[in-house]
């Protein structure tokens, strides 16, 4: 249903310190009831920790060498210097699908209704009272050595509209100051339909609704976070098409805080902070830096129930307040890990001398 007009912008609501949506609660119940059931093979992720293959870089990095790590710990080593945005004058080739990154139709969800912004004569600037702007960036997003166009939104102390796409695309959202989003509904999610959402800048973003990224049609991460502090009730990422070689959530810097996080693949953290109550459908948690905190657990819903999760720790800290899946395999090279039972779990492999393991049951 198309809306021919948009009412005034919503006022910012006070932060909700303990918002656990019905959606997240349902997932948790589903998780507890389905852990022991056989998994469907619909998901493209492997049922065992996959052998490490050469990962996909964004822009090629000159003279980059792999660190002296065991082979099993080398997954996503190049993400520490990930160059996902390149200069407009870059010599890297444009992808044959470059245009897909900036779709012609930019949609908006507000109060449960969809509007084609351009067709209705609106602009992001008008929707935000001049505090945010939107433009197409020619060939700025780079993945696997090829460039793609993207939609570039810059916002400062601004309300963030719930932009959406029905044909993919890459949304680059650059934030400064204190920003917030509320589309006036109690269901649904922000930024649905884009292949990749990139949150960058130095600001904060507080979403009243869930964060919903990815389309499952391209080998790109569903979400890249590099700079801002983001808070939302829950986040759900659609699996990308290269689950063995491309992390679905890439956290380079900044902070993501949420109650439930559905990954649909791998997480790679090179810096910043991830704080989540329940981590769901994460195949491999790759910690190269930063801080990761799991307060209620890590498990899989029905389709992924037989998948064996793995932790690759080569830097940073990982803290689990409650028991994780006892099948989890831990490859520990450097950094710090804290959790119950780690001293006795059969899947813990100490591969380096610069790793600290703290078993909370023996403290």
C-alpha positions as CSV (number, residue, x, y, z in Angstrom):
1,X,0.0,0.0,0.0
2,X,1.4,3.4,-1.0
3,X,1.0,6.4,1.1
4,X,0.6,9.7,-0.6
5,X,1.7,11.8,2.4
6,X,3.8,11.6,5.5
7,X,2.9,13.1,8.8
8,X,5.3,15.1,11.0
9,X,8.4,13.4,12.3
10,X,8.0,11.3,15.4
11,X,9.4,12.7,18.6
12,X,12.3,10.9,20.2
13,X,11.3,8.4,22.8
14,X,13.2,7.9,26.0
15,X,15.6,4.9,25.9
16,X,14.1,1.6,26.9
17,X,16.6,-0.1,29.1
18,X,15.1,-3.6,28.9
19,X,13.2,-4.1,25.7
20,X,12.9,-7.8,24.8
21,X,10.4,-8.0,21.9
22,X,7.8,-10.7,21.5
23,X,9.8,-11.7,18.4
24,X,13.0,-12.3,20.4
25,X,11.1,-14.1,23.1
26,X,9.5,-16.4,20.6
27,X,12.9,-17.2,19.1
28,X,14.3,-18.0,22.5
29,X,11.4,-20.4,23.2
30,X,11.9,-22.0,19.8
31,X,15.6,-22.4,20.5
32,X,15.1,-24.1,23.8
33,X,12.6,-26.5,22.3
34,X,14.4,-27.4,19.1
35,X,18.1,-27.8,20.0
36,X,18.0,-31.6,19.9
37,X,16.0,-31.9,16.7
38,X,17.6,-32.8,13.4
39,X,18.4,-29.9,11.2
40,X,17.1,-29.1,7.8
41,X,19.8,-28.7,5.1
42,X,18.3,-25.4,3.8
43,X,21.1,-23.4,5.2
44,X,24.2,-23.1,3.2
45,X,26.6,-23.2,6.2
46,X,28.5,-26.4,6.8
47,X,27.4,-28.7,9.6
48,X,31.0,-28.9,11.0
49,X,33.6,-26.1,11.4
50,X,34.6,-25.6,7.8
51,X,38.3,-25.9,6.8
52,X,39.8,-22.5,6.5
53,X,40.0,-21.2,2.9
54,X,41.3,-18.0,1.6
55,X,38.8,-15.3,2.6
56,X,37.3,-12.6,0.4
57,X,38.9,-9.2,0.8
58,X,37.3,-5.9,-0.2
59,X,39.9,-3.8,-2.0
60,X,43.2,-5.7,-2.5
61,X,45.8,-4.8,0.1
62,X,49.3,-4.4,-1.3
63,X,52.1,-6.5,0.3
64,X,49.7,-7.9,2.9
65,X,50.9,-11.1,4.5
66,X,49.1,-13.5,6.7
67,X,50.1,-13.4,10.3
68,X,52.0,-16.4,11.8
69,X,48.8,-18.2,12.9
70,X,47.8,-21.8,12.8
71,X,45.9,-22.5,9.6
72,X,42.7,-23.1,11.6
73,X,42.9,-19.5,13.0
74,X,43.5,-17.7,9.7
75,X,39.9,-17.2,8.8
76,X,39.1,-13.5,8.0
77,X,42.7,-12.4,9.0
78,X,42.5,-9.8,6.3
79,X,39.4,-8.1,7.8
80,X,41.7,-6.2,10.2
81,X,42.6,-4.0,7.3
82,X,39.3,-4.2,5.4
83,X,38.9,-1.5,2.7
84,X,35.2,-1.6,2.0
85,X,35.0,2.0,0.8
86,X,37.4,3.3,-1.9
87,X,37.9,6.7,-3.5
88,X,35.6,7.7,-6.3
89,X,38.7,7.9,-8.5
90,X,39.8,4.3,-7.7
91,X,41.3,2.3,-10.6
92,X,39.6,-0.9,-9.4
93,X,37.1,-2.1,-12.0
94,X,33.4,-1.6,-11.7
95,X,31.4,-4.8,-11.3
96,X,29.0,-5.7,-14.1
97,X,26.3,-5.4,-11.4
98,X,27.5,-2.1,-10.0
99,X,24.2,-0.4,-10.6
100,X,22.4,-2.8,-8.2
101,X,24.1,-1.1,-5.3
102,X,22.0,2.0,-5.8
103,X,18.5,1.0,-6.8
104,X,16.3,3.4,-8.6
105,X,13.5,2.9,-6.1
106,X,14.2,4.0,-2.5
107,X,11.4,3.0,-0.2
108,X,10.3,4.2,3.2
109,X,8.3,2.4,5.9
110,X,6.4,4.6,8.2
111,X,3.4,3.7,10.4
112,X,3.0,0.4,8.6
113,X,2.8,1.9,5.1
114,X,5.3,1.9,2.2
115,X,6.2,5.0,0.2
116,X,8.4,5.3,-2.9
117,X,10.2,8.4,-1.8
118,X,11.2,9.6,-5.3
119,X,7.8,8.9,-6.8
120,X,6.0,10.8,-4.0
121,X,8.4,13.8,-4.3
122,X,10.1,13.5,-0.9
123,X,13.7,13.6,0.0
124,X,15.7,12.4,3.0
125,X,16.5,16.0,3.7
126,X,12.9,16.9,3.9
127,X,12.0,13.9,6.0
128,X,14.7,14.9,8.6
129,X,14.2,18.6,8.6
130,X,17.6,19.1,6.8
131,X,19.6,17.1,9.3
132,X,20.3,14.2,6.9
133,X,21.1,14.0,3.2
134,X,21.0,11.2,0.6
135,X,23.0,10.8,-2.6
136,X,24.2,8.0,-4.8
137,X,28.0,7.3,-4.6
138,X,29.5,6.1,-7.8
139,X,31.6,3.0,-7.4
140,X,32.5,3.6,-3.7
141,X,31.7,0.2,-2.1
142,X,34.3,-2.4,-2.9
143,X,34.2,-6.2,-2.4
144,X,36.5,-8.9,-3.8
145,X,38.3,-6.3,-5.9
146,X,35.3,-4.9,-7.6
147,X,33.4,-1.7,-7.1
148,X,29.7,-1.1,-6.7
149,X,27.5,2.0,-6.4
150,X,25.8,2.7,-3.0
151,X,23.2,4.9,-1.4
152,X,25.1,7.3,0.9
153,X,23.1,8.9,3.8
154,X,24.9,11.4,6.0
155,X,23.1,12.4,9.2
156,X,23.9,14.6,12.2
157,X,21.8,14.6,15.4
158,X,19.0,13.4,13.2
159,X,15.9,11.2,13.1
160,X,16.7,8.3,10.7
161,X,13.9,7.3,8.4
162,X,13.3,3.5,7.9
163,X,14.7,3.3,4.4
164,X,14.1,0.0,2.6
165,X,14.6,-1.6,-0.8
166,X,12.7,-4.2,-2.8
167,X,15.6,-5.0,-5.1
168,X,18.8,-5.1,-3.0
169,X,21.4,-2.4,-2.9
170,X,24.0,-1.1,-0.5
171,X,23.1,1.4,2.2
172,X,26.0,3.5,3.6
173,X,24.8,5.4,6.6
174,X,27.3,7.9,8.1
175,X,26.3,9.1,11.5
176,X,27.5,11.9,13.7
177,X,26.0,13.1,17.0
178,X,22.9,11.5,18.5
179,X,20.6,9.8,16.0
180,X,17.5,7.7,16.5
181,X,14.9,5.8,14.5
182,X,11.3,5.0,15.0
183,X,8.9,4.1,12.2
184,X,5.8,4.2,14.4
185,X,5.2,0.4,14.5
186,X,5.7,-2.3,17.0
187,X,6.7,-5.0,14.4
188,X,9.0,-5.2,11.4
189,X,12.5,-4.0,11.1
190,X,14.8,-1.2,9.9
191,X,16.6,-1.3,6.6
192,X,15.0,-4.4,5.2
193,X,15.7,-5.5,1.6
194,X,19.3,-4.1,1.2
195,X,22.0,-6.5,0.4
196,X,24.4,-4.8,2.8
197,X,24.0,-2.1,5.4
198,X,27.1,-0.2,6.5
199,X,26.9,1.9,9.6
200,X,29.9,4.2,10.0
201,X,30.9,7.6,11.5
202,X,31.3,8.7,15.1
203,X,27.8,9.1,16.4
204,X,25.1,7.0,18.1
205,X,22.0,5.3,16.7
206,X,19.1,4.1,18.9
207,X,16.4,2.2,17.0
208,X,13.0,1.6,18.5
209,X,12.4,-1.3,16.1
210,X,14.6,-4.2,15.2
211,X,17.6,-4.0,12.8
212,X,16.9,-6.2,9.8
213,X,19.7,-6.5,7.2
214,X,20.6,-8.6,4.2
215,X,18.8,-10.1,1.3
216,X,20.5,-13.4,0.7
217,X,21.3,-12.8,-3.0
218,X,24.9,-11.5,-2.9
219,X,28.3,-12.6,-1.3
220,X,28.5,-9.5,0.9
221,X,28.2,-9.2,4.6
222,X,24.6,-8.2,5.6
223,X,26.0,-5.7,8.2
224,X,29.3,-3.8,8.5
225,X,29.7,-1.7,11.7
226,X,32.6,0.7,11.8
227,X,32.4,3.5,14.3
228,X,29.0,4.4,15.7
229,X,27.3,3.0,18.8
230,X,24.1,1.2,17.8
231,X,21.4,0.0,20.2
232,X,18.3,-1.9,19.0
233,X,15.8,-4.5,20.6
234,X,17.1,-7.3,18.3
235,X,18.9,-7.7,15.0
236,X,18.3,-10.3,12.3
237,X,20.7,-10.8,9.3
238,X,19.7,-12.8,6.2
239,X,22.5,-15.3,5.3
240,X,24.7,-14.2,2.4
241,X,25.5,-16.4,-0.6
242,X,29.2,-17.1,0.5
243,X,28.8,-18.3,4.1
244,X,32.0,-20.3,4.0
245,X,34.2,-17.3,3.1
246,X,32.3,-14.1,4.0
247,X,31.3,-13.2,7.6
248,X,27.7,-11.9,7.7
249,X,28.4,-9.5,10.5
250,X,31.7,-7.5,10.4
251,X,32.4,-5.4,13.5
252,X,35.5,-3.2,12.9
253,X,34.9,-0.5,15.5
254,X,32.0,1.0,17.5
255,X,29.5,-0.9,19.5
256,X,26.4,-3.0,18.9
257,X,24.1,-3.7,21.8
258,X,21.0,-5.9,21.4
259,X,18.9,-8.5,23.2
260,X,18.8,-11.1,20.4
261,X,21.2,-11.3,17.4
262,X,20.4,-13.8,14.6
263,X,23.5,-14.1,12.4
264,X,22.8,-16.7,9.7
265,X,26.5,-17.3,9.3
266,X,29.8,-16.1,10.8
267,X,30.7,-13.1,13.0
268,X,34.1,-11.4,12.7
269,X,35.1,-8.8,15.3
270,X,38.3,-6.9,14.8
271,X,37.6,-4.1,17.2
272,X,34.8,-2.3,19.1
273,X,32.3,-4.1,21.3
274,X,29.5,-6.6,20.8
275,X,27.1,-7.0,23.7
276,X,24.2,-9.4,23.1
277,X,22.0,-11.5,25.4
278,X,21.2,-14.3,23.0
279,X,23.4,-15.2,20.0
280,X,21.5,-17.3,17.5
281,X,22.5,-19.2,14.3
282,X,26.1,-18.1,14.5
283,X,28.4,-20.8,12.9
284,X,31.8,-19.3,13.7
285,X,32.6,-16.5,16.1
286,X,35.9,-15.0,15.0
287,X,37.5,-12.6,17.5
288,X,40.5,-10.7,16.3
289,X,40.2,-7.8,18.7
290,X,37.7,-5.8,20.6
291,X,35.2,-7.1,23.2
292,X,32.5,-9.7,22.9
293,X,29.9,-10.2,25.7
294,X,27.3,-13.0,25.7
295,X,25.0,-12.7,28.7
296,X,22.3,-15.4,28.1
297,X,23.7,-17.9,25.6
298,X,24.5,-19.0,22.1
299,X,22.3,-21.5,20.2
300,X,20.6,-22.4,17.0
301,X,17.0,-22.5,15.9
302,X,15.5,-25.6,14.2
303,X,17.1,-25.4,10.8
304,X,20.6,-25.0,12.3
305,X,20.3,-27.2,15.3
306,X,22.9,-29.8,14.2
307,X,25.5,-27.2,13.2
308,X,28.6,-27.3,15.4
309,X,29.6,-23.8,16.5
310,X,33.2,-22.7,16.7
311,X,35.2,-19.9,18.4
312,X,38.4,-18.6,16.8
313,X,40.2,-16.3,19.2
314,X,43.3,-14.5,18.0
315,X,42.8,-11.3,20.0
316,X,40.5,-9.2,22.1
317,X,38.2,-10.6,24.8
318,X,35.2,-13.0,24.8
319,X,33.0,-13.3,27.9
320,X,30.2,-15.7,28.2
321,X,28.1,-15.4,31.4
322,X,26.2,-18.7,30.9
323,X,26.9,-22.2,29.5
324,X,27.4,-22.4,25.7
325,X,26.7,-25.4,23.6
326,X,28.9,-28.1,24.9
327,X,29.7,-29.2,21.3
328,X,31.4,-25.8,20.7
329,X,35.0,-26.0,19.4
330,X,37.4,-23.4,20.7
331,X,40.6,-22.5,18.8
332,X,42.5,-20.2,21.1
333,X,45.7,-18.5,19.9
334,X,45.7,-15.1,21.7
335,X,43.4,-12.9,23.7
336,X,41.2,-13.6,26.7
337,X,38.2,-15.9,27.1
338,X,36.0,-16.2,30.2
339,X,33.1,-18.7,30.7
340,X,31.9,-21.6,32.8
341,X,33.5,-25.0,32.3
342,X,36.2,-24.0,29.9
343,X,38.9,-25.8,31.9
344,X,37.2,-29.2,31.3
345,X,35.3,-28.9,27.9
346,X,36.8,-31.3,25.4
347,X,36.5,-28.9,22.5
348,X,39.0,-26.3,23.9
349,X,42.3,-26.2,22.0
350,X,45.1,-24.0,23.3
351,X,47.2,-23.1,20.3
352,X,49.3,-20.2,21.5
353,X,51.0,-18.9,24.6
354,X,49.4,-15.5,24.7
355,X,45.9,-16.6,25.5
356,X,44.2,-16.3,28.9
357,X,41.4,-18.8,29.8
358,X,39.3,-18.1,32.9
359,X,36.8,-20.7,34.0
360,X,34.2,-19.0,36.2
361,X,33.4,-22.3,37.9
362,X,36.9,-22.4,39.3
363,X,37.3,-18.7,40.3
